[in-house]
Structures are given as C-alpha cells and as structure tokens.
Amino acid sequence: MNSILVILFITLYIYTLISTISVLLLENRNPAKSLSWVLVLLFLPLLGLFFYLIFGQNLRKQKIISKKSFRWQKLHQISLDFNKINTSLMDVNQLNLIKMLFKNSEASAYTHNKIEILSEGKNTFDAMFDAIRLAENHIHIEFFIFGNDKISNILRELLIEKAKQGIRVRMIYDYLGSFFLSRLYLRTLRESGVYIRPFLPFRLRLGRSKINYRNHRKILIVDGKIGFTGGLNVADRYIFGNSLGFWRDTFVRFEGEVVHGLQQLFLMDWYFVERKMISDAKYYPKSKIFDSNIVQIVSSGPDTDWESIMQGIASAIMSATKYVYIHTPYFIPNDVIESCILMSTLSGVDVRLMIPDRSDSKLSDDCTSSYLGQILEAGVRVFKYKKGFLHSKAIVIDDFISIVGSANLDERSFNQNFEVNAFIYDQNTANELKKLFMRDMDNCIELDFQSWSNRKRSQKLKESFARLFSPLM
C-alpha cells in the first residue's frame, strides 16, 4: 500500500513539475530567467516548486492594476502637445526619448516646473515635513518602507495633526516593505482620520501569490501643488545611519504641472487598494508657470505592457554624446542595459558608474561584482562609494537629461516592482546632479581593470555563482 502511495506521489509530482515548466516556457520570458527557474525546479524539487508558485509567476499580462480600466474615468485625458515643447533645446534623440516614454507609459511632457534636488536625508525630510505642515486641502503619501522609528513617528504625528484639522490624508504603504509597522502606529493613524491602506497584503495562495510584486514607489503630494519623488524611504538610517553608515540618497521636490503626473499615479494606486475612483478637480489645481523645462513621470511594473523605465534608461544612455554618470545601489543589469552601457563607452562617451562599497545584501554585492569586469575592460570608470551606503538612483546625461526615482538597475525594478522615475530635461537640474556626482567621487575609490582582474579565483567563482540568481533577484 505504501509503495502505491509513493508511486502516486512521484507520478503526481512529475506531472506537476512538467506542467509548471511547460507554462514557464510558454510565457516566452528572457531565456536566462526561464533557464534559472528550470534549474531551480529540477535541482530543488519540492522547495523549487514552492518558490516558483510564490515568487516566480509572471503577472504582467494579468494587469493586476489595469491602467486601461482607470483611463476612461480620469479627469484629465493624457496627451502629448508638442506645441508646448521648445524642441530647439534638444536633439532628435532626446525628442525621440520623450515620444517613446509617452507611447510606452503614457507619460505626459509637463513644462515650466520648479525643480529642487535634495541629496541629504535631513534636508529631504525637512522639505517634506514643511510641505505637510502647510497643507490646506489634502496629503497623499506612498512609500515602500515606513520604518517603525523616530523619523516615521514624527511623520505619524504630523499626519495625525493635519487629519484632525480636517485635511484629507491618504496613505499607502507596501505590506512587505513596511511589515514591521506596529499595530499601534497604524491604529492611531486610522483613529485620527487618516485613510491608510496596505499594498498587496500577503496571502499564501499557491499559484496565485503576489508577494513577489511590491510597490517600491516613493511619492508625496500636497494640495496637488507640491510633489516629491526619489529613492529615499521613511526611516532613520537616512539621517542617523546604521551598521552600513550614513545612507546617501537623492530626492526631487516639484512645483508646477508635473505634480499632476504624480497625482494621477497616486490616485491610480489608490484605486487599486481602495477600489474608489477619485477624479475631483480640486486634486488638479491650476499650476503656476515656473522655469523652462520638461518633466515626464514614468511608471512601470507588472501592470504595464512595456518595461517603461528600463526602456527609457536604455534610450537615454544611447542618446549620450558626451557623458553618462550613474548612481545605483544595485547594479545587476539585464542584457539591454549592459549592452547600452558597453556600446556607449566604446563609442567614446565618458561613462561612470558609482555603486556602494558595501550594500545591505551580500548576495547582491557578489552579483554586482560579476558584472564589473567587462564594463571596466570596455572603459567604464567604476567608483565604489565608501562614506556609508549609496542608495541613490540617479542618472545624469550630457548636461540635459536627468533621471531620478525609485528604480534600481536590476531585474526586480525593471519587471517585478511598481516603480516611478522622473525623466527631467533641464540644464540646471543636470548641472546640479553632475556636481553632486563629482562631490560623491571624493568619497569613493576607483576600480582598476588590471587589479580587478587579479582578485582571487575563489572570489570570482563565488561572484559567478551569485550571478546565476540575477534573473531571480
């Protein structure tokens, strides 16, 4: 009897394994990613199947947040009016980048905005808290991580105070990213009148789990007039540091019509967590006219038809004729981004990559190291930041294009997380980010290709093994 049960179990398992691999192959993913999952399924039989059902499914085609269902109800129809754009300020490649981002993510080109770059945690939180204190109508806030610490409790007290004043406060937190928020923290916000919702709460449903798809966006909108976005989370480490030291990040404060783009994105996410459509005119007040510039708010995630942010970054890199300076905490590029970086530097463009000397993930560090040899050989200058942890996600190109947001240069940001990046076309902003990059270089060591090539063989093997998991990260 026992032998019959064992045979039935093995038969059922083999059938399930073959069916799962067949579904995986029919999705026509990136071959490297598909092969990684096939190897996991074959060499870690039961555990691999469990991991695939929880983490491995591709939900992009399911549109777990459907922009198309949202679009018809929006107050403002998205359009791209080239009559508003001073095309004499840019070359054809830069103009084509704007067109592509409109087509792949419906990112409007917002003109005449006020832009302020924030590069220190204290200044960033001061700017956000000052804007919240002055709120007169509403506050919309959405972050991946709200740490249960000093800075997040200062924010909590501010939001409670504004809610008690009659200001409408809506707050979205990622369920997994903010997993350690206390019940007291959440209860006091709700009891004061703050509308607070988790994004994709964890439910263990084999074959239907969405735990691998997280909301990594960082957004604050006040009265539809002031907006913030970037790479920073609400946590003490950006001011006081932690075991990695001080966390260096980049944020942007906006005024002008670009705030409408952030507002639309937040309200789309709110529709997903609350199933309530909000399109009142008060959330899109008439904007003042500021400086001559263009900003596109580009979102991407498993709800989008295209890898919008990744395509935008690739196109921006290939548009460069002088330089590309990149900040990223995790450099685990896909083939497209790696090829663009290699082709750009081989064509004579000054490409510089800055990464942390040590990140919060040893596996990511080893994986990143496996990519550095080839780009160093091609001529990319690679800098390791040693004054704490470089968590900034910022790119500046040719004194004109700046890209700041939540997306890292890795597979998770390109495909699995809900992300937002601001693509900014403005000389002043680019010059500011360029100066910050140069300042950060003073706190770096530069890698040398010859020395890098001579590191221990055991270290190279460890890094190459970590790279096998890069499509799954």
ABEGO torsion letter per residue (X at the ends): XAAAAAAAAAAAAAAAAAAAAAAAAAAGBBAAAAAAAAAAAAABAAAAAAAAAAAABBAAAAGABBAAAAAAABABBBBBBAAABBAAABBAAAAAAAAAAAAAAGBBBBBGBBBBBBABAAAAAAAAAAAAAABAABBBBBBABBBBBAAAAAAAAAAAAAAAAGBBBBBBBBAAAAAABBAAAAAAAAAAGBBBBBBGBBBBBBGABAAABBBABBBBBBGGABBBBEABBBBAAAAAEBAAEBBBBBBBBBBEAAAAAAAAAAAAAAAAAAGBBBABAAABBBBBBBBBBBBBBBBBEAABABBAAAAAAAAAAAABAABBBBBBABBBBBAAAAAAAAAAAAAGBBBBBBBBABBABAAAAAAAAAAAAAAAAAGBBBBBBABEBBABBBBBBGGABBBBEABBBBAAAAAABBBBBBBBBBAAAAAAAAAAAAAAAAABBBBBAAAAAABBAAAAAAAAAAAAAAAAX
